[in-house]
């Protein structure tokens, strides 16, 4: 699977600590767990589906599929790297960089059927008319918008402006 950056964008990585996905009546999360001392052979990924923690055996190409087939997860290295496929919605690559005791995710997304009016803290960057308001040339540019996109929890839908349309309306 290849990733298509929005036109004119050369870099597609966003660093975050956790992702929460809501689709239909289902929830899926992937989180990077913090550590005092980094060890490459320790997995720092925490996953859940519909509130149940998932355990995917360590090892390249170990995988997990939901019983309904609406989520597939595959490890892309022994630890700390995986892909998530939510058919007809998204394909996500996530990994935790080596020597990262803060344990954040580097993620790339490929979305299917996005509306030109996609919204959300990450979603808005996929709009055809998106212009990055972050100050360029700084070590860690921040786009901002927490007043519009803040939620009470990772899977909450109580933000002021988080709407993603894929033929129907999803919040996220």
C-alpha positions as CSV (number, residue, x, y, z in Angstrom):
1,X,0.0,0.0,0.0
2,X,1.3,3.4,-0.9
3,X,0.5,6.7,0.8
4,X,-0.7,9.6,-1.1
5,X,0.3,13.0,0.4
6,X,-2.1,15.8,-0.3
7,X,-1.0,17.7,-3.4
8,X,2.0,20.0,-2.7
9,X,2.9,18.3,0.6
10,X,6.3,16.6,0.8
11,X,6.0,15.2,4.4
12,X,3.2,13.2,5.8
13,X,4.2,12.4,9.4
14,X,2.3,13.5,12.4
15,X,3.7,12.6,15.9
16,X,1.1,11.8,18.5
17,X,0.7,9.6,21.6
18,X,-2.6,7.9,20.8
19,X,-5.2,7.5,18.1
20,X,-8.9,6.8,18.7
21,X,-11.0,5.6,15.7
22,X,-14.8,5.5,15.8
23,X,-16.6,3.9,12.9
24,X,-20.2,2.6,12.9
25,X,-20.7,1.2,16.4
26,X,-17.1,0.3,16.9
27,X,-14.0,1.8,18.5
28,X,-10.3,1.1,18.0
29,X,-7.3,2.6,19.7
30,X,-3.6,2.4,19.3
31,X,-1.4,4.1,21.9
32,X,2.3,4.5,22.6
33,X,3.1,3.7,26.2
34,X,5.8,5.8,28.0
35,X,8.9,4.3,29.4
36,X,11.7,5.4,31.8
37,X,14.3,3.7,29.7
38,X,14.0,2.7,26.0
39,X,14.6,-0.9,25.0
40,X,14.1,-1.9,21.4
41,X,13.0,-5.4,22.2
42,X,10.1,-4.2,24.4
43,X,6.8,-3.5,22.7
44,X,5.4,-0.1,23.7
45,X,2.1,-0.4,21.7
46,X,-1.2,-0.7,23.4
47,X,-4.2,-1.6,21.3
48,X,-7.9,-2.0,22.1
49,X,-11.1,-2.9,20.1
50,X,-14.5,-2.0,21.5
51,X,-13.0,-1.5,24.9
52,X,-11.1,-4.9,25.0
53,X,-7.3,-4.8,25.1
54,X,-5.7,-6.7,22.2
55,X,-2.6,-8.8,22.3
56,X,-0.9,-9.3,19.0
57,X,2.1,-11.6,19.4
58,X,5.5,-9.9,18.8
59,X,7.0,-10.8,15.5
60,X,7.1,-9.4,12.0
61,X,3.8,-10.1,10.2
62,X,1.9,-11.2,13.3
63,X,-1.7,-10.0,12.8
64,X,-5.2,-9.7,14.3
65,X,-8.5,-9.4,12.6
66,X,-11.8,-8.5,14.2
67,X,-14.5,-11.1,14.0
68,X,-16.6,-8.8,11.8
69,X,-13.6,-8.1,9.5
70,X,-13.9,-4.4,10.0
71,X,-10.4,-3.9,11.5
72,X,-7.1,-5.7,10.5
73,X,-3.8,-5.1,12.3
74,X,-0.5,-6.4,11.1
75,X,2.9,-5.9,12.8
76,X,5.5,-4.6,10.3
77,X,8.4,-5.4,12.6
78,X,8.9,-7.5,15.7
79,X,7.9,-4.6,18.1
80,X,6.6,-1.0,17.9
81,X,5.5,-0.9,14.3
82,X,2.2,-1.9,12.7
83,X,-0.4,-1.2,10.1
84,X,-4.1,-0.8,10.7
85,X,-6.7,-1.3,8.0
86,X,-10.3,-0.2,8.4
87,X,-11.7,-1.3,5.1
88,X,-13.2,1.5,2.9
89,X,-12.3,4.1,5.6
90,X,-8.5,4.2,6.3
91,X,-5.1,2.5,6.1
92,X,-2.7,3.6,8.9
93,X,0.9,3.0,9.4
94,X,2.2,3.6,12.9
95,X,5.5,3.1,14.6
96,X,7.4,4.3,17.6
97,X,10.9,5.6,16.7
98,X,13.9,3.9,18.4
99,X,15.3,5.5,21.5
100,X,12.1,7.3,22.3
101,X,11.5,7.2,26.0
102,X,8.6,9.7,25.5
103,X,7.1,7.0,23.2
104,X,5.2,8.8,20.5
105,X,3.7,7.4,17.3
106,X,4.9,8.4,13.9
107,X,1.8,7.9,11.7
108,X,0.9,8.0,8.1
109,X,-2.7,7.8,6.8
110,X,-4.4,6.9,3.6
111,X,-8.1,7.7,3.8
112,X,-10.7,6.5,1.4
113,X,-13.7,8.5,0.3
114,X,-12.9,11.7,2.2
115,X,-15.2,14.7,1.7
116,X,-13.5,18.0,0.7
117,X,-15.0,19.3,3.9
118,X,-13.1,16.8,6.2
119,X,-12.5,18.3,9.6
120,X,-10.7,17.3,12.8
121,X,-7.3,18.0,14.3
122,X,-5.6,15.8,11.7
123,X,-8.4,15.6,9.1
124,X,-8.4,19.2,8.1
125,X,-4.9,18.8,6.8
126,X,-6.3,16.5,4.1
127,X,-8.6,19.3,2.7
128,X,-7.7,20.3,-0.9
129,X,-7.6,24.0,0.3
130,X,-5.6,23.4,3.5
131,X,-3.0,26.1,4.2
132,X,-0.6,25.3,7.1
133,X,-0.9,28.2,9.7
134,X,2.1,26.8,11.7
135,X,5.2,28.9,11.9
136,X,7.7,27.4,9.5
137,X,11.4,26.9,10.4
138,X,10.8,26.2,14.2
139,X,11.9,22.9,15.7
140,X,8.3,21.7,16.5
141,X,5.7,23.6,14.6
142,X,2.2,23.4,16.1
143,X,-1.0,23.9,14.1
144,X,-3.2,24.4,17.2
145,X,-7.0,24.5,17.4
146,X,-7.5,22.8,20.7
147,X,-10.5,25.1,21.3
148,X,-12.3,23.4,18.3
149,X,-11.0,19.9,18.6
150,X,-10.5,19.1,22.3
151,X,-12.5,16.2,23.6
152,X,-13.1,14.8,27.1
153,X,-11.4,11.5,26.2
154,X,-9.7,9.7,23.4
155,X,-12.9,8.3,22.0
156,X,-15.4,11.0,22.9
157,X,-17.3,12.8,20.2
158,X,-17.9,16.0,22.2
159,X,-15.6,18.4,20.3
160,X,-17.0,21.5,18.8
161,X,-15.9,20.8,15.2
162,X,-14.8,17.2,14.7
163,X,-16.7,15.9,11.7
164,X,-15.4,13.5,9.0
165,X,-17.7,12.6,6.1
166,X,-17.3,9.3,4.2
167,X,-20.6,9.1,2.4
168,X,-22.1,9.4,5.9
169,X,-21.1,11.4,8.9
170,X,-18.4,10.2,11.3
171,X,-17.0,12.2,14.2
172,X,-13.3,11.8,15.1
